[in-house]
C-alpha cells in the first residue's frame, strides 16, 4: 500500500512542479518574490489547530457557552493573523546567486544564495532546499542580508545545474507553510575525481633563476613575506608563527624551480575519463608540493604557473573537456 501511495505522490508532485514552471518560466537573477508567486497551505499542526477550533465552536454553540465561543473566535483571529504574517515573511524578499563552489565528482558542489531584506521588520526562519525538506535555515535581519548555501551532489564531471529550489517559511507558530519555487539557470563545475597515486608524471623541467613568481628555490634565504593562499606548507616559517609573529612564507634567491607540463598525449593507453582522472591527480600533487605546472589538452594549453587560481583553471579545463569536438 505504501508503494502505490508513494508513486501517486511522486506523480502528483511532478505534475504540480511542471505546472508551476509553465506558469512562472525561468526566473531572472536577482529575483524579487512578489505575493502572486507565493503559495501557502496549513501544516499538520495548522490542520489540528483548525480541527480544535471547529470543536470549540461546535461545543460553544451546542451548550450556549458564550465564553467558549468568544475564546474560539479569538483563536480564529489569531490564526488569520498568523497566516498573514507567514505570507508576508516571504513577500518582497530579494534573492540572488552570491557564489558557486566547485567540487570533485562523488562529492558535492555548492551554491551560495544571498537574501536581501529591504523591509523594516526581520524575516526569521527562511528555509532553503531543493525538495520538500529544508536543507538550510537562515534569519534575514531588518534592512540587511544573509547567505545560505545549497549543496547538490556531483554525479558527473562538467557543469552541475541547479534548475530549481524552494524558499519557504513556517514563521510564526508553524501553523502555515508559505513557499515559492525558483526556477533558475545557476551552474557550478564538478571536477573529475582524481586517480590513485602511483603513476609518475612525465616532462619535469628545472627553471634556474627563480622565474616563477611564488615558487622560489632553496639556495639563499632572502627573507619573509606574508602567507598567501597557494604557498607550499614546507616554506611556512613555523618558528616565527610560534613566536606570535603571524603566518609568513620563506623567500629564497638564486633558485631552481621544478615545473611540469601535464600532456594529454602522454597517456595514450588510457580512456578519456581515466586520462582526465590521472591529469587531475598530477595537478593536485604538483600544487600540494608547491611546484609549477602546466596543462596541455587538445584545443587548449595552460602555461606553467603556481597558485590556487592556476590550480582551479586547470581543474576547470579538465572538467569541461568535451570528447565530441576534442576541445576544452
ROTORTI-735263 format. One line per field, with one value per residue (C-alpha): residue in one letter; z, y, x; residue number from 1. Coordinates in nm, 2 decimals, padded with zeros to 4 digits, m for minus. Layout:
<rs>
miro	c(A_...) $
pz	c(Z_...) $
py	c(Y_...) $
px	c(X_...) $
gulum	c(NUM_...) $
</rs>
This chain:
<rs>
miro	c(X_X_X_X_X_X_X_X_X_X_X_X_X_X_X_X_X_X_X_X_X_X_X_X_X_X_X_X_X_X_X_X_X_X_X_X_X_X_X_X_X_X_X_X_X_X_X_X_X_X_X_X_X_X_X_X_X_X_X_X_X_X_X_X_X_X_X_X_X_X_X_X_X_X_X_X_X_X_X_X_X_X_X_X_X_X_X_X_X_X_X_X_X_X_X_X_X_X_X_X_X_X_X_X_X_X_X_X_X_X_X_X_X_X_X_X_X_X_X_X_X_X_X_X_X_X_X_X_X_X_X_X_X_X_X_X_X_X_X_X_X_X_X_X_X_X_X_X_X_X_X_X_X_X_X_X_X_X_X_X_X_X_X_X_X_X_X_X_X_X_X_X_X_X_X_X_X_X_X_X_X_X_X_X_X_X_X_X_X_X_X_X_X_X_X_X_X_X_X_X_X_X_X_X_X_X_X_X_X_X_X_X_X_X_X_X_X_X_X_X_X_X_X_X_X_X_X_X_X_X_X_X_X_X_X_X_X_X_X_X_X_X_X_X_X_X_X_X_X_X_X_X_X_X_X_X_X_X_X_X_X_X_X_X_X_X_X_X_X_X_X_X_X_X_X_X_X_X_X_X_X_X_X_X_X_X_X_X_X_X_X_X_X_X_X_X_X_X_X_X_X_X_X_X_X_X_X_X_X_X_X_X_X_X_X_X_X_X_X_X_X_X_X_X_X_X_X_X) $
pz	c(00.00_00.08_m00.26_m00.47_m00.24_m00.28_m00.66_m00.66_m00.45_m00.68_m00.99_m00.83_m00.73_m01.08_m01.24_m00.99_m01.05_m01.42_m01.39_m01.17_m01.42_m01.71_m01.50_m01.39_m01.66_m01.59_m01.31_m01.35_m01.12_m00.89_m00.82_m00.60_m00.46_m00.51_m00.35_m00.67_m00.67_m00.31_m00.22_00.14_00.30_00.66_00.81_01.00_01.32_01.15_01.05_01.41_01.52_01.28_01.40_01.76_01.68_01.50_01.80_02.03_01.81_01.79_02.16_02.24_02.01_02.15_02.51_02.47_02.62_02.51_02.69_02.49_02.16_02.24_02.30_01.98_01.77_01.93_01.83_01.48_01.46_01.58_01.31_01.04_01.17_01.17_00.81_00.70_00.87_00.73_00.37_00.44_00.56_00.21_00.02_m00.11_m00.02_m00.28_m00.36_m00.60_m00.66_m00.44_m00.54_m00.66_m00.51_m00.73_m00.61_m00.73_m00.87_m00.59_m00.35_m00.37_m00.54_m00.36_m00.45_m00.22_m00.22_m00.09_00.07_00.09_00.32_00.24_00.50_00.85_01.00_01.02_00.83_01.06_00.98_00.60_00.47_00.16_m00.01_m00.33_m00.23_00.05_00.33_00.40_00.38_00.53_00.76_00.78_00.96_00.75_00.96_00.90_00.62_00.59_00.41_00.48_00.28_00.28_00.08_m00.11_m00.18_m00.49_m00.55_m00.83_m01.01_m01.33_m01.43_m01.60_m01.52_m01.24_m01.28_m01.01_m01.21_m00.92_m00.55_m00.29_m00.05_00.24_00.59_00.88_01.08_01.31_01.52_01.24_01.16_00.79_00.54_00.27_m00.01_m00.35_m00.62_m00.80_m01.15_m01.22_m01.46_m01.20_m01.26_m01.07_m01.20_m01.09_m01.14_m01.23_m00.94_m00.91_m00.98_m00.72_m00.66_m00.81_m01.17_m01.21_m01.43_m01.73_m01.85_m01.54_m01.61_m01.40_m01.42_m01.27_m01.16_m00.99_m01.29_m01.12_m00.90_m00.59_m00.61_m00.51_m00.46_m00.15_m00.22_m00.04_00.22_00.12_00.40_00.49_00.34_00.45_00.37_00.06_m00.04_m00.26_m00.08_00.00_00.36_00.35_00.32_00.61_00.89_01.17_01.43_01.36_01.38_01.72_01.84_01.76_01.46_01.23_00.93_00.69_00.40_00.35_00.03_m00.14_m00.41_m00.67_m00.73_m00.91_m00.98_m01.08_m01.33_m01.50_m01.82_m01.80_m02.15_m02.27_m02.53_m02.26_m02.16_m02.49_m02.32_m02.10_m02.19_m02.18_m01.82_m01.70_m01.86_m01.70_m01.36_m01.39_m01.51_m01.22_m00.97_m01.11_m01.09_m00.72_m00.63_m00.80_m00.63_m00.29_m00.34_m00.44_m00.79_m01.11_m01.35_m01.69_m01.88_m02.24_m02.38_m02.73_m02.81_m02.50_m02.34_m02.00_m01.94_m01.62_m01.32_m00.95_m00.70_m00.62_m00.91_m01.16_m01.00_m01.04_m01.40_m01.48_m01.30_m01.48_m01.81_m01.72_m01.60_m01.91_m02.16_m02.43_m02.63_m02.91_m03.05_m02.88_m02.72_m02.36) $
py	c(00.00_00.24_00.20_00.29_00.59_00.70_00.66_00.86_01.14_01.15_01.17_01.44_01.64_01.61_01.75_02.03_02.13_02.12_02.35_02.59_02.60_02.67_02.94_03.12_03.04_03.10_03.35_03.63_03.69_03.88_03.79_03.96_03.74_03.91_03.79_03.64_03.36_03.27_02.96_02.89_02.60_02.48_02.25_01.93_02.14_02.40_02.14_02.01_02.37_02.42_02.10_02.21_02.55_02.37_02.15_02.46_02.65_02.34_02.29_02.65_02.67_02.34_02.44_02.81_02.89_03.25_03.25_02.94_03.10_03.42_03.22_03.02_03.34_03.50_03.19_03.21_03.57_03.46_03.20_03.46_03.70_03.41_03.33_03.69_03.72_03.39_03.50_03.84_03.69_03.59_03.87_04.13_03.92_03.96_03.68_03.63_03.39_03.50_03.24_02.88_02.63_02.36_02.01_01.67_01.40_01.19_01.49_01.80_02.14_02.45_02.74_03.04_03.21_03.57_03.70_04.08_04.23_04.59_04.59_04.74_04.40_04.10_03.78_03.48_03.11_03.13_02.77_02.69_02.35_02.15_01.94_01.94_01.91_02.23_02.19_02.54_02.77_03.14_03.45_03.77_04.09_04.40_04.61_04.35_04.04_03.68_03.40_03.03_02.75_02.48_02.16_01.95_01.60_01.59_01.27_01.35_01.60_01.92_02.18_02.08_02.28_02.40_02.42_02.48_02.53_02.62_02.91_02.86_02.96_02.84_03.16_03.24_02.95_02.69_02.68_02.76_02.70_02.96_02.88_02.99_02.78_02.94_02.82_02.94_02.88_02.85_02.61_02.50_02.30_01.94_01.84_01.48_01.25_01.22_00.89_00.70_00.80_00.59_00.70_00.93_01.24_01.30_01.62_01.75_02.07_02.28_02.66_02.81_03.17_03.19_03.27_03.16_03.43_03.23_02.92_03.04_02.79_02.68_02.83_03.17_03.28_03.63_03.70_03.65_03.77_03.73_03.39_03.38_03.10_02.85_02.88_02.55_02.44_02.34_02.71_02.84_03.00_02.79_02.92_03.28_03.16_03.00_03.33_03.50_03.69_03.56_03.33_03.40_03.23_03.20_03.35_03.24_03.38_03.21_02.94_02.62_02.58_02.24_02.27_02.01_02.01_01.75_01.64_01.46_01.28_01.13_00.88_00.71_00.38_00.52_00.61_00.97_00.96_00.78_01.03_01.32_01.15_01.10_01.46_01.57_01.37_01.52_01.88_01.82_01.67_01.94_02.21_02.04_02.02_02.39_02.31_02.49_02.30_02.35_02.15_02.06_01.93_01.90_02.26_02.43_02.49_02.64_02.75_02.65_02.86_02.82_02.92_02.83_03.03_02.84_02.51_02.59_02.70_02.36_02.17_02.36_02.28_01.91_01.93_02.10_01.89_01.75_01.44_01.53_01.82_01.74_02.08_02.21) $
px	c(00.00_00.29_00.45_00.14_00.08_00.45_00.42_00.10_00.25_00.56_00.35_00.13_00.44_00.59_00.26_00.24_00.61_00.55_00.25_00.45_00.73_00.49_00.32_00.64_00.90_01.27_01.34_01.59_01.88_01.84_01.47_01.21_00.94_00.60_00.28_00.14_00.40_00.40_00.19_00.06_m00.11_m00.17_00.08_m00.03_m00.01_m00.24_m00.49_m00.50_m00.54_m00.84_m01.00_m00.97_m01.13_m01.41_m01.48_m01.47_m01.72_m01.95_m01.94_m02.00_m02.30_m02.44_m02.41_m02.47_m02.13_m02.06_m01.72_m01.62_m01.74_m01.55_m01.23_m01.28_m01.33_m01.03_m00.82_m00.96_m00.85_m00.51_m00.49_m00.58_m00.31_m00.05_m00.15_m00.10_00.24_00.36_00.28_00.44_00.76_00.84_00.67_00.92_01.23_01.51_01.75_02.04_02.33_02.62_02.88_02.94_03.18_03.33_03.38_03.51_03.28_03.15_03.12_02.90_02.91_02.78_02.55_02.55_02.21_02.20_01.88_01.82_01.56_01.46_01.18_01.19_01.10_01.33_01.24_01.32_01.33_01.37_01.41_01.61_01.60_01.58_01.28_01.03_01.27_01.47_01.85_01.93_01.75_01.86_01.74_01.75_01.78_01.58_01.73_02.02_02.13_02.21_02.36_02.27_02.44_02.27_02.47_02.40_02.56_02.81_02.75_02.94_03.21_03.12_02.85_02.61_02.30_02.06_01.74_01.50_01.49_01.24_01.23_00.98_00.89_00.67_00.71_00.53_00.40_00.43_00.06_00.11_00.38_00.44_00.68_00.80_00.96_01.25_01.34_01.70_01.99_02.27_02.56_02.87_03.16_03.23_03.59_03.69_03.76_04.14_04.31_04.50_04.86_05.14_05.19_05.49_05.42_05.65_05.81_05.99_06.18_06.41_06.39_06.71_06.70_06.36_06.14_05.83_05.67_05.57_05.80_06.14_06.42_06.62_06.96_06.98_06.74_06.60_06.35_05.99_05.67_05.30_05.15_04.93_04.68_04.87_05.20_05.37_05.34_05.70_05.80_05.60_05.81_05.67_05.92_05.81_05.45_05.52_05.67_05.33_05.46_05.18_05.19_05.48_05.64_06.02_06.16_06.48_06.70_06.92_06.66_06.58_06.21_06.07_05.79_05.57_05.37_05.09_05.01_04.70_04.91_05.14_04.87_04.77_04.69_04.41_04.05_03.91_03.79_04.09_04.32_04.13_04.14_04.52_04.58_04.37_04.58_04.91_04.77_04.67_05.00_05.21_05.00_05.04_05.42_05.45_05.58_05.49_05.28_05.11_04.84_04.81_04.48_04.35_04.25_04.39_04.72_04.78_05.14_05.32_05.23_05.15_04.88_04.53_04.38_04.60_04.51_04.14_04.19_04.35_04.08_03.81_03.97_03.97_03.60_03.48_03.68_03.44_03.52_03.28_03.48_03.81_03.82_03.82) $
gulum	c(1_2_3_4_5_6_7_8_9_10_11_12_13_14_15_16_17_18_19_20_21_22_23_24_25_26_27_28_29_30_31_32_33_34_35_36_37_38_39_40_41_42_43_44_45_46_47_48_49_50_51_52_53_54_55_56_57_58_59_60_61_62_63_64_65_66_67_68_69_70_71_72_73_74_75_76_77_78_79_80_81_82_83_84_85_86_87_88_89_90_91_92_93_94_95_96_97_98_99_100_101_102_103_104_105_106_107_108_109_110_111_112_113_114_115_116_117_118_119_120_121_122_123_124_125_126_127_128_129_130_131_132_133_134_135_136_137_138_139_140_141_142_143_144_145_146_147_148_149_150_151_152_153_154_155_156_157_158_159_160_161_162_163_164_165_166_167_168_169_170_171_172_173_174_175_176_177_178_179_180_181_182_183_184_185_186_187_188_189_190_191_192_193_194_195_196_197_198_199_200_201_202_203_204_205_206_207_208_209_210_211_212_213_214_215_216_217_218_219_220_221_222_223_224_225_226_227_228_229_230_231_232_233_234_235_236_237_238_239_240_241_242_243_244_245_246_247_248_249_250_251_252_253_254_255_256_257_258_259_260_261_262_263_264_265_266_267_268_269_270_271_272_273_274_275_276_277_278_279_280_281_282_283_284_285_286_287_288_289_290_291_292_293_294_295_296_297_298_299_300_301_302_303_304_305_306_307_308_309_310_311_312_313_314_315_316_317_318_319_320_321_322_323_324_325_326_327_328) $
</rs>
